[in-house]
Amino acid sequence: MGSDSNNSTPSTDKGDGQVVDLFTGKTWNPDEASKIIRIAPELDGLEMLYSNDANPDKLFSMKILCWALNQNGEIDAMVPWLSRLVSCRELNDPLNGHWEGYYDNFHETVFYDAPLHKVVELESSASYYDAEYITEKDTIQEIPDPIGTHAVLTGDKFQTITLTQVTSWRLLNNGAIHAMLADSEKVENTPVLVGDESLYAAQEHSDFKYFFHHIIANKIKAGDPEAMAAFTRLLDL
């Protein structure tokens, strides 16, 4: 039972022009249909497959961060991509990547829909934890980062940079997912865990520029020539 089987939200017309979701009993707003309402971390190492225009005969892979359930019932994987967290299916960057499917290294299989166990997890947890929230910035959920994502911060146009590990990802009531970083000056307890008061949203910080996988981040920290050359090319985009 993959995401394609959830492309429409079961609903009924109340007779006054309003459409009601049969699962939740709430009025369905088409403008909010794609809003993310629940996330589940990817803990089994499933990967996104992608290609790019510079290497049309090759496939590349990237660890999936999490799976996301939209209000319309659609489910897709999410990955940190340059300066954004993106849905794999919507990845369409001519220079850097086009989505080609998912890969399960354990079973050595390629697949194209959300796996059944993630569908069940997301749908059942969304139903179980359904609640009313007051503001758009209310936190619905927060999960630890399972893939070692780092954020690049710079306040002087890349003359100097700071690579900071993402502690967690926070889903807000408006559907936004923020990468949470620890402010070293506010840390009182270690390790810094989900929900810690020292955490702040990377995407809302003026110095935030990009996300990097931990392998690339560590190579940049070590001054690896190939990683530094790739990083320099990125700055020229």
Backbone as JSON, one array per atom type, in Angstrom:
{
  "sequence": "MGSDSNNSTPSTDKGDGQVVDLFTGKTWNPDEASKIIRIAPELDGLEMLYSNDANPDKLFSMKILCWALNQNGEIDAMVPWLSRLVSCRELNDPLNGHWEGYYDNFHETVFYDAPLHKVVELESSASYYDAEYITEKDTIQEIPDPIGTHAVLTGDKFQTITLTQVTSWRLLNNGAIHAMLADSEKVENTPVLVGDESLYAAQEHSDFKYFFHHIIANKIKAGDPEAMAAFTRLLDL",
  "N": [[0.85, -1.19, 0.0], [1.19, 1.8, -1.17], [2.2, 5.26, -1.63], [0.78, 6.11, -3.86], [-1.75, 5.06, -3.61], [-2.98, 6.74, -1.97], [-3.79, 9.15, -3.04], [-6.06, 10.72, -2.97], [-8.28, 12.37, -0.73], [-10.66, 10.83, 1.27], [-13.91, 12.1, 1.36], [-16.82, 14.13, 2.06], [-19.6, 16.05, 0.84], [-21.04, 18.63, 2.63], [-23.27, 19.94, 1.87], [-23.38, 22.63, 2.0], [-21.42, 23.58, 0.48], [-19.02, 23.05, 1.7], [-16.38, 20.76, 2.12], [-15.82, 17.77, 3.83], [-13.37, 15.95, 5.57], [-13.46, 12.52, 5.85], [-11.96, 10.97, 7.59], [-11.04, 12.65, 9.64], [-13.11, 14.39, 10.21], [-12.94, 17.04, 9.83], [-13.22, 20.2, 8.11], [-12.23, 20.24, 4.76], [-9.57, 21.85, 3.25], [-8.5, 22.78, 0.15], [-6.2, 24.25, -0.31], [-4.53, 23.55, 1.7], [-3.95, 20.94, 1.28], [-1.55, 19.67, 0.65], [-0.04, 20.01, 2.88], [2.3, 19.01, 5.33], [1.67, 16.69, 7.86], [2.6, 14.76, 9.55], [5.61, 13.05, 10.45], [8.08, 10.47, 9.98], [11.05, 9.09, 11.1], [13.65, 7.74, 8.99], [14.95, 4.71, 9.61], [16.17, 2.44, 8.7], [18.04, 2.7, 6.78], [17.22, 3.21, 4.14], [17.41, 4.56, 0.83], [17.43, 7.43, -1.39], [17.35, 7.42, -4.91], [18.98, 9.16, -7.5], [19.56, 11.08, -10.51], [21.69, 13.15, -12.58], [22.08, 15.89, -14.93], [24.67, 16.21, -15.75], [25.84, 13.73, -15.56], [24.45, 11.6, -17.19], [24.34, 8.83, -17.49], [24.63, 7.66, -15.06], [23.63, 6.62, -11.75], [22.96, 8.05, -8.6], [23.05, 7.88, -5.0], [21.37, 8.73, -1.93], [21.03, 9.06, 1.54], [17.86, 8.7, 3.08], [16.13, 11.06, 5.0], [13.6, 11.18, 6.39], [10.14, 10.04, 6.32], [7.2, 11.53, 5.09], [3.87, 12.42, 5.82], [1.3, 13.84, 4.05], [-1.48, 16.16, 4.32], [-3.37, 15.45, 2.45], [-3.14, 12.74, 2.29], [-1.03, 11.7, 0.82], [2.23, 10.21, 0.73], [5.68, 10.63, 1.07], [9.28, 10.42, 0.79], [11.76, 12.43, 2.46], [14.55, 14.61, 1.93], [17.5, 16.43, 2.92], [18.42, 19.04, 0.86], [20.68, 20.98, -0.69], [19.81, 24.1, 0.24], [17.37, 23.44, 1.29], [14.73, 21.35, 2.66], [13.49, 18.73, 0.94], [10.85, 17.05, -0.87], [11.32, 13.83, -2.17], [10.15, 12.95, -4.61], [9.58, 15.36, -5.79], [11.96, 16.39, -6.47], [13.75, 18.11, -8.76], [16.1, 19.27, -10.03], [18.01, 20.56, -12.45], [20.85, 20.77, -12.57], [21.8, 19.38, -10.32], [20.16, 17.15, -9.65], [17.65, 14.6, -10.34], [14.84, 12.86, -9.24], [14.82, 9.3, -9.12], [13.84, 7.06, -7.92], [13.67, 4.74, -5.12], [15.96, 2.98, -2.94], [16.55, -0.14, -1.45], [18.95, -1.34, 0.42], [19.28, -3.62, 1.98], [17.58, -5.6, 0.91], [18.39, -5.34, -1.65], [16.88, -4.02, -3.66], [15.02, -1.92, -5.92], [12.52, 0.51, -5.53], [9.35, 2.31, -5.75], [7.27, 3.43, -4.3], [6.11, 4.51, -1.07], [7.18, 2.39, 1.58], [5.23, -0.27, 3.03], [5.34, -0.55, 5.87], [6.03, 2.0, 6.71], [3.91, 3.51, 5.79], [1.83, 2.48, 7.37], [2.81, 3.19, 9.91], [2.86, 6.03, 9.8], [0.18, 6.75, 9.18], [-1.28, 5.59, 11.29], [-0.11, 6.77, 13.56], [-0.61, 9.46, 13.08], [-3.35, 9.52, 13.36], [-3.62, 8.68, 16.02], [-2.28, 10.67, 17.48], [-3.68, 12.93, 16.87], [-4.62, 16.29, 17.24], [-5.77, 19.53, 18.36], [-4.24, 22.54, 17.42], [-2.99, 25.77, 18.37], [-1.51, 27.96, 17.2], [0.28, 28.65, 14.08], [2.95, 28.14, 14.45], [3.13, 26.25, 16.43], [4.57, 23.3, 17.79], [4.27, 20.2, 16.32], [5.63, 17.81, 16.18], [8.85, 16.37, 16.84], [11.86, 15.04, 15.71], [14.9, 13.13, 16.15], [17.86, 13.74, 14.19], [18.67, 11.28, 11.87], [20.74, 10.83, 10.06], [23.06, 12.27, 10.19], [23.15, 14.99, 9.32], [24.56, 18.15, 8.46], [24.69, 21.71, 8.93], [25.63, 24.56, 7.08], [26.95, 27.57, 8.11], [27.49, 31.01, 7.66], [28.6, 34.29, 8.11], [29.98, 36.13, 6.7], [30.05, 36.09, 3.91], [31.18, 33.6, 3.15], [33.86, 33.82, 3.78], [34.68, 32.86, 6.17], [33.49, 29.81, 7.6], [31.03, 27.92, 9.44], [30.43, 24.65, 10.38], [27.79, 22.94, 11.5], [26.31, 20.34, 13.35], [23.1, 18.99, 12.73], [20.72, 18.69, 15.19], [18.04, 17.9, 15.49], [14.79, 17.56, 13.84], [12.09, 19.63, 13.44], [8.65, 19.55, 13.21], [6.2, 21.83, 12.36], [2.96, 23.32, 13.01], [2.12, 24.58, 10.71], [3.06, 23.03, 8.71], [5.7, 23.29, 8.0], [9.11, 22.14, 8.21], [11.7, 22.35, 10.37], [15.23, 22.48, 10.63], [16.99, 21.85, 13.53], [19.4, 23.44, 15.43], [22.03, 23.48, 17.87], [22.67, 26.09, 20.07], [25.69, 26.92, 21.17], [26.3, 28.64, 23.27], [24.11, 28.56, 24.85], [23.75, 26.04, 25.75], [23.13, 23.9, 28.39], [22.96, 21.33, 29.31], [24.33, 18.16, 28.45], [24.15, 15.09, 26.54], [22.83, 17.22, 23.89], [19.46, 17.07, 23.47], [16.38, 16.2, 21.72], [14.06, 18.84, 21.71], [15.45, 20.47, 23.45], [16.15, 23.56, 25.15], [18.16, 25.06, 24.08], [18.11, 24.89, 21.38], [17.76, 26.11, 18.04], [16.13, 27.23, 14.99], [17.61, 26.42, 11.94], [16.88, 27.32, 9.36], [15.76, 29.78, 9.9], [17.78, 31.39, 10.63], [19.96, 34.03, 9.9], [22.53, 33.5, 8.97], [22.51, 30.99, 7.86], [23.17, 28.73, 5.15], [23.55, 26.24, 3.61], [22.78, 22.66, 3.55], [24.65, 19.72, 4.43], [25.63, 16.31, 3.95], [26.97, 14.21, 6.53], [29.38, 12.94, 5.84], [30.48, 14.45, 3.72], [30.62, 16.89, 5.07], [32.54, 16.32, 7.06], [34.75, 15.86, 5.45], [35.12, 18.38, 4.36], [35.73, 19.76, 6.7], [38.18, 18.59, 7.2], [39.66, 19.55, 5.15], [39.74, 18.24, 2.7], [40.79, 17.95, -0.65], [39.11, 17.36, -2.95], [36.53, 17.59, -1.87], [36.61, 20.25, -1.03], [36.92, 21.51, -3.5], [34.49, 20.88, -4.71], [32.78, 22.19, -2.98], [33.55, 24.82, -3.44], [32.72, 25.13, -6.1], [30.01, 25.04, -5.68], [29.58, 27.44, -4.37], [29.78, 29.17, -6.44], [27.42, 28.99, -7.8]],
  "CA": [[0.0, 0.0, 0.0], [2.13, 2.9, -1.28], [1.64, 6.59, -1.6], [-0.14, 6.31, -4.96], [-3.08, 4.64, -3.22], [-3.51, 7.74, -1.05], [-3.75, 10.42, -3.74], [-7.25, 11.52, -2.72], [-8.76, 12.32, 0.64], [-12.07, 10.51, 1.34], [-14.61, 13.26, 1.87], [-18.24, 14.24, 1.72], [-20.09, 17.42, 0.75], [-22.02, 18.89, 3.69], [-24.44, 20.56, 1.29], [-23.21, 24.08, 2.02], [-20.21, 23.87, -0.27], [-17.85, 22.63, 2.44], [-16.01, 19.35, 2.0], [-15.34, 17.29, 5.13], [-12.53, 14.75, 5.57], [-14.15, 11.47, 6.6], [-11.08, 10.43, 8.61], [-10.87, 13.56, 10.76], [-14.32, 15.15, 10.47], [-12.63, 18.46, 9.68], [-13.43, 20.78, 6.78], [-11.03, 20.06, 3.93], [-9.15, 23.03, 2.52], [-7.58, 22.32, -0.91], [-4.94, 24.98, -0.22], [-3.7, 22.92, 2.72], [-3.94, 19.51, 1.0], [-0.18, 19.14, 0.61], [0.65, 20.33, 4.13], [2.81, 17.85, 6.06], [1.03, 16.6, 9.18], [3.28, 13.76, 10.38], [6.85, 12.54, 9.88], [8.64, 9.27, 10.61], [12.46, 8.98, 10.7], [14.06, 6.53, 8.27], [15.91, 4.07, 10.51], [16.69, 1.21, 8.1], [19.03, 3.0, 5.75], [16.68, 3.34, 2.78], [18.06, 5.67, 0.13], [16.86, 8.0, -2.6], [18.17, 7.34, -6.11], [18.79, 10.32, -8.36], [20.5, 11.28, -11.6], [21.82, 14.56, -12.94], [22.33, 16.11, -16.35], [26.1, 16.12, -16.04], [26.2, 12.31, -15.61], [23.17, 10.98, -17.56], [24.41, 7.36, -17.48], [24.91, 7.2, -13.7], [22.67, 6.84, -10.68], [23.57, 8.36, -7.32], [22.16, 7.59, -3.89], [21.44, 9.62, -0.77], [20.25, 8.55, 2.66], [16.6, 9.37, 3.34], [16.0, 11.59, 6.36], [12.34, 10.77, 6.99], [8.97, 9.92, 5.46], [6.24, 12.56, 5.49], [2.46, 12.25, 5.46], [0.61, 15.09, 3.76], [-2.87, 16.19, 4.74], [-4.18, 14.77, 1.44], [-2.89, 11.3, 2.36], [0.16, 11.3, 0.08], [3.42, 9.96, 1.54], [6.93, 10.62, 0.32], [10.5, 10.56, 1.57], [12.33, 13.78, 2.49], [16.0, 14.69, 2.04], [18.07, 17.78, 2.92], [18.97, 19.25, -0.49], [21.2, 22.32, -0.73], [19.34, 24.92, 1.35], [15.98, 23.12, 1.6], [14.31, 19.97, 2.88], [12.61, 18.55, -0.2], [10.23, 15.77, -1.16], [12.11, 13.16, -3.19], [9.44, 12.93, -5.88], [9.54, 16.69, -6.36], [13.32, 16.8, -6.79], [13.89, 18.36, -10.19], [17.16, 20.25, -10.13], [18.76, 20.15, -13.64], [22.29, 20.63, -12.35], [22.17, 18.49, -9.23], [19.46, 15.88, -9.47], [16.27, 14.23, -10.64], [14.45, 11.65, -8.53], [14.71, 8.11, -9.96], [13.27, 5.95, -7.16], [14.25, 4.46, -3.8], [16.76, 1.75, -2.93], [16.64, -0.9, -0.2], [20.23, -2.05, 0.35], [19.15, -4.92, 2.64], [16.98, -6.53, -0.04], [18.96, -5.02, -2.96], [15.75, -3.77, -4.57], [14.59, -0.57, -6.22], [11.06, 0.62, -5.42], [8.88, 3.65, -6.13], [6.23, 3.9, -3.39], [6.45, 4.4, 0.34], [7.03, 1.02, 2.07], [4.02, -0.49, 3.81], [5.51, -0.32, 7.3], [6.04, 3.44, 6.95], [2.54, 3.96, 5.58], [1.08, 2.12, 8.57], [3.32, 3.99, 11.02], [2.46, 7.42, 9.66], [-1.27, 6.91, 9.25], [-1.78, 5.25, 12.63], [0.37, 7.76, 14.53], [-1.33, 10.71, 12.82], [-4.68, 9.36, 13.94], [-3.5, 8.55, 17.47], [-1.82, 11.92, 18.08], [-4.45, 14.05, 16.33], [-4.95, 17.28, 18.28], [-5.96, 20.9, 17.89], [-3.13, 23.43, 17.76], [-3.46, 27.15, 18.41], [-0.82, 28.82, 16.23], [1.0, 27.96, 13.01], [4.3, 27.8, 14.91], [3.09, 25.18, 17.43], [5.31, 22.09, 17.4], [3.5, 18.96, 16.25], [6.49, 16.65, 16.33], [10.28, 16.62, 16.67], [12.58, 13.78, 15.62], [16.35, 13.27, 16.02], [18.4, 13.54, 12.85], [19.25, 9.94, 11.83], [21.7, 10.65, 8.97], [24.25, 13.11, 10.38], [23.09, 16.22, 8.53], [25.23, 19.35, 8.98], [24.31, 22.98, 8.33], [26.72, 25.52, 6.84], [26.63, 28.93, 8.53], [28.52, 32.0, 7.4], [28.12, 35.67, 8.21], [30.9, 37.03, 5.98], [30.1, 35.68, 2.5], [32.01, 32.41, 3.02], [35.26, 34.02, 4.14], [34.79, 31.81, 7.2], [32.24, 29.04, 7.69], [30.84, 27.03, 10.58], [29.66, 23.45, 10.07], [27.13, 22.55, 12.74], [25.47, 19.17, 13.2], [21.68, 19.15, 13.01], [20.33, 17.85, 16.31], [16.7, 17.35, 15.3], [13.93, 18.2, 12.84], [10.85, 20.01, 14.15], [7.48, 19.77, 12.36], [5.31, 22.84, 12.9], [1.56, 23.2, 12.65], [1.91, 25.08, 9.35], [3.62, 22.05, 7.77], [7.13, 23.51, 7.81], [10.01, 21.3, 8.99], [12.91, 23.12, 10.64], [16.43, 21.83, 11.16], [17.28, 22.48, 14.81], [20.81, 23.48, 15.79], [22.28, 23.85, 19.26], [23.44, 27.3, 20.34], [26.68, 26.5, 22.17], [26.3, 29.55, 24.42], [22.91, 28.33, 25.66], [23.7, 24.64, 26.16], [23.34, 23.68, 29.82], [23.07, 19.89, 29.55], [24.74, 17.35, 27.3], [24.03, 15.55, 25.16], [21.67, 18.05, 23.56], [18.42, 16.17, 22.98], [15.19, 16.78, 21.1], [13.3, 19.73, 22.58], [16.3, 21.26, 24.33], [15.91, 25.0, 25.04], [19.25, 25.71, 23.37], [17.95, 24.66, 19.94], [17.14, 27.15, 17.21], [15.87, 26.77, 13.62], [18.64, 26.84, 10.99], [16.3, 28.06, 8.25], [15.37, 31.12, 10.33], [18.99, 32.11, 11.01], [20.45, 34.8, 8.76], [23.81, 32.97, 8.5], [22.36, 29.65, 7.28], [23.31, 28.69, 3.69], [23.35, 24.93, 2.98], [22.88, 21.41, 4.3], [25.58, 18.74, 3.9], [25.74, 15.0, 4.59], [28.11, 14.24, 7.47], [30.63, 12.51, 5.18], [31.01, 15.62, 3.02], [30.95, 17.89, 6.08], [33.8, 15.95, 7.7], [35.82, 16.06, 4.45], [35.36, 19.82, 4.29], [36.44, 20.12, 7.93], [39.55, 18.09, 7.1], [40.34, 20.19, 4.03], [39.88, 17.32, 1.57], [40.83, 18.75, -1.89], [37.94, 17.15, -3.81], [35.37, 18.16, -1.2], [36.74, 21.71, -1.06], [36.68, 21.95, -4.87], [33.04, 20.78, -4.93], [32.17, 23.26, -2.19], [33.84, 26.07, -4.15], [31.82, 25.19, -7.25], [28.67, 25.34, -5.15], [29.53, 28.87, -4.04], [29.72, 29.93, -7.69], [26.1, 28.83, -8.42]],
  "C": [[0.88, 1.23, 0.0], [1.42, 4.22, -1.34], [0.66, 6.83, -2.73], [-1.56, 5.94, -4.6], [-3.74, 5.66, -2.31], [-3.6, 9.11, -1.71], [-4.99, 11.28, -3.51], [-7.7, 11.32, -1.29], [-10.24, 11.98, 0.65], [-12.83, 11.65, 2.0], [-16.06, 13.22, 1.48], [-18.63, 15.7, 1.7], [-21.18, 17.62, 1.79], [-23.3, 19.51, 3.14], [-24.35, 22.07, 1.28], [-21.93, 24.49, 1.32], [-18.94, 23.45, 0.43], [-17.64, 21.14, 2.26], [-15.36, 18.91, 3.3], [-14.54, 16.01, 4.94], [-13.21, 13.69, 6.44], [-13.3, 10.89, 7.72], [-11.07, 11.32, 9.86], [-12.14, 14.31, 11.14], [-14.13, 16.63, 10.31], [-12.92, 18.92, 8.26], [-12.12, 20.72, 6.0], [-10.75, 21.3, 3.11], [-8.15, 22.62, 1.45], [-6.25, 23.04, -0.86], [-3.99, 24.34, 0.78], [-3.5, 21.42, 2.45], [-2.55, 18.9, 1.05], [0.61, 19.43, 1.88], [1.07, 19.06, 4.85], [2.22, 17.85, 7.46], [1.7, 15.58, 10.09], [4.55, 13.3, 9.68], [7.32, 11.31, 10.67], [10.09, 9.14, 10.16], [12.73, 7.68, 9.96], [15.21, 5.89, 9.04], [16.53, 2.8, 9.94], [17.62, 1.46, 6.94], [18.52, 3.06, 4.33], [17.23, 4.61, 2.14], [17.21, 6.18, -1.03], [17.85, 7.8, -3.74], [17.9, 8.57, -6.96], [19.86, 10.35, -9.45], [20.68, 12.77, -11.8], [22.25, 14.69, -14.39], [23.8, 15.98, -16.72], [26.58, 14.68, -16.16], [24.95, 11.49, -15.96], [23.17, 9.46, -17.49], [24.67, 6.8, -16.09], [23.72, 7.45, -12.79], [23.44, 7.09, -9.39], [22.56, 8.06, -6.22], [22.4, 8.55, -2.74], [20.55, 9.07, 0.31], [18.98, 9.38, 2.86], [16.56, 9.83, 4.8], [14.75, 11.05, 7.05], [11.29, 10.57, 5.91], [7.92, 10.87, 5.99], [4.85, 12.24, 4.95], [1.85, 13.62, 5.25], [-0.85, 15.01, 4.18], [-3.79, 15.5, 3.74], [-3.95, 13.27, 1.39], [-1.66, 10.83, 1.62], [1.35, 11.16, 1.03], [4.64, 9.95, 0.64], [8.1, 10.77, 1.27], [11.0, 11.99, 1.45], [13.85, 13.69, 2.63], [16.43, 16.14, 2.14], [18.79, 17.99, 1.59], [19.37, 20.72, -0.64], [20.66, 23.12, 0.47], [17.93, 24.57, 1.79], [15.84, 21.65, 2.0], [13.25, 19.71, 1.83], [12.02, 17.14, -0.24], [10.99, 15.12, -2.31], [11.44, 13.21, -4.56], [9.44, 14.29, -6.57], [10.93, 17.21, -6.71], [13.47, 16.93, -8.3], [14.86, 19.51, -10.4], [18.06, 19.86, -11.3], [20.24, 19.92, -13.4], [22.61, 19.52, -11.37], [21.34, 17.22, -9.07], [18.02, 15.8, -9.9], [15.98, 12.93, -9.91], [14.27, 10.49, -9.5], [14.11, 6.92, -9.23], [13.94, 5.84, -5.8], [15.02, 3.15, -3.87], [16.83, 1.17, -1.53], [17.89, -1.76, -0.28], [20.14, -3.45, 0.96], [18.6, -5.97, 1.67], [17.51, -6.36, -1.47], [17.86, -4.84, -4.0], [15.51, -2.27, -4.73], [13.07, -0.54, -6.12], [10.65, 2.08, -5.58], [7.77, 4.21, -5.25], [6.71, 3.74, -1.95], [6.24, 2.96, 0.82], [5.85, 0.89, 3.03], [4.21, -0.16, 5.28], [5.56, 1.17, 7.64], [4.65, 4.04, 6.74], [1.71, 3.71, 6.84], [1.5, 2.99, 9.75], [2.8, 5.42, 10.96], [0.95, 7.61, 9.84], [-1.81, 6.62, 10.65], [-1.34, 6.28, 13.66], [-0.32, 9.1, 14.33], [-2.71, 10.67, 13.43], [-4.6, 9.37, 15.47], [-3.16, 9.88, 18.13], [-2.55, 13.14, 17.52], [-4.87, 15.0, 17.45], [-5.15, 18.63, 17.63], [-4.78, 21.75, 18.36], [-3.57, 24.87, 17.58], [-2.82, 28.0, 17.32], [-0.1, 27.99, 15.17], [2.37, 27.48, 13.45], [4.3, 26.75, 16.03], [3.82, 23.95, 16.9], [4.39, 20.88, 17.45], [4.38, 17.77, 16.63], [7.94, 17.08, 16.2], [11.02, 15.3, 16.73], [14.09, 14.03, 15.58], [16.78, 13.1, 14.57], [19.1, 12.19, 12.78], [20.39, 9.77, 10.82], [22.91, 11.57, 9.07], [24.28, 14.38, 9.55], [23.84, 17.35, 9.24], [24.69, 20.58, 8.25], [25.54, 23.86, 8.2], [26.23, 26.91, 7.21], [27.8, 29.85, 8.18], [27.91, 33.39, 7.46], [28.97, 36.65, 7.45], [31.12, 36.57, 4.54], [31.15, 34.59, 2.25], [33.5, 32.67, 3.21], [35.61, 33.05, 5.26], [33.45, 31.1, 7.26], [32.23, 28.23, 8.98], [29.96, 25.87, 10.13], [29.1, 22.92, 11.39], [26.2, 21.36, 12.5], [24.02, 19.49, 13.56], [21.29, 18.17, 14.11], [19.0, 17.15, 16.04], [15.98, 18.1, 14.2], [12.56, 18.39, 13.47], [9.74, 20.32, 13.15], [6.53, 20.73, 13.04], [3.89, 22.66, 12.37], [1.26, 23.73, 11.24], [2.5, 24.17, 8.28], [5.1, 22.23, 7.5], [7.94, 22.56, 8.7], [11.33, 22.04, 9.14], [14.03, 22.22, 11.15], [16.85, 22.56, 12.42], [18.76, 22.31, 15.16], [20.97, 23.93, 17.23], [23.13, 25.11, 19.33], [24.4, 26.99, 21.48], [26.69, 27.39, 23.4], [25.1, 29.32, 25.34], [22.8, 26.88, 26.15], [24.02, 24.51, 27.65], [23.53, 22.21, 30.15], [23.5, 19.17, 28.27], [24.43, 15.88, 27.58], [22.8, 16.43, 24.96], [20.64, 17.15, 22.89], [17.28, 16.95, 22.35], [14.45, 17.64, 22.12], [14.12, 20.6, 23.5], [16.1, 22.75, 24.09], [17.02, 25.73, 24.3], [19.1, 25.62, 21.85], [17.28, 25.85, 19.25], [17.03, 26.64, 15.77], [16.92, 27.32, 12.65], [18.04, 27.73, 9.9], [15.89, 29.48, 8.61], [16.58, 31.96, 10.76], [19.58, 32.79, 9.78], [21.75, 34.25, 8.18], [23.69, 31.61, 7.82], [22.43, 29.71, 5.75], [22.93, 27.34, 3.1], [23.31, 23.81, 4.01], [23.91, 20.51, 3.61], [25.45, 17.42, 4.67], [26.99, 14.99, 5.45], [29.43, 13.82, 6.83], [31.28, 13.68, 4.47], [31.43, 16.69, 4.03], [32.3, 17.59, 6.73], [34.98, 16.11, 6.73], [36.16, 17.53, 4.31], [36.13, 20.27, 5.52], [37.92, 19.73, 7.86], [40.33, 18.71, 5.94], [40.56, 19.27, 2.85], [39.81, 18.1, 0.25], [39.59, 18.6, -2.76], [36.69, 17.77, -3.19], [35.42, 19.69, -1.24], [36.48, 22.25, -2.46], [35.19, 21.93, -5.18], [32.32, 21.9, -4.19], [32.37, 24.61, -2.88], [32.95, 26.23, -5.36], [30.41, 25.55, -6.82], [28.54, 26.83, -4.85], [29.38, 29.72, -5.28], [28.34, 29.85, -8.35], [25.27, 30.12, -8.29]]
}
